[in-house]
Amino acid sequence: MATYAITLNERSAKGKALIEYLQALGVLITKVTPKTATKTRIYDPETGEYMNDRAVRDIEQALDDAKHGRVTTYNSVDEFFKEMGL
């Protein structure tokens, strides 16, 4: 058994026909939101996590940090390098 993700226009005649055909075959059809549809499930055996799940979590953390003012801004790259000691 395998899981496949396809995108189709369910409003078109061909899209409706394909959905009806797959349902007649007994294929399990799950409608997903655009956010979940973009998640490809790439498993990283070293961490035991799916890579995109980790990336999404990191992006959400960065947005939360920016929202709550936990970021540092610099006027120039030189200012950044000076603070880093480079």
Summary of the structure (lengths in Angstrom):
residues: 86
radius of gyration: 21.9
end to end distance: 53.8
largest distance: 66.0
contacts: 129
relative contact order: 0.06
helix: 49%
strand: 5%
